[in-house]
């Protein structure tokens, strides 16, 4: 393995919304999830995870910081692909 150099992999994030369609963000460095019950930081090669979010998401790429506040939806991260599906209206239980 001598002589091999680490090649960073690109994380891609997609945000799906009925109102705004699909937004794709390339070259993501980190994804910060602040939900009502937990906080999570997702970076390159993070383990596969899926869950529900009731809170805020910040997606930081090389060029921009994309923030969504007060959202409700579901997310999945697998093979450096992050997908966030937003529910447009939060139904109170």
Helices and strands as residue ranges (DSSP letters): E 11-17, E 21-35, E 39-43, E 49-61, E 65-78, E 81-86
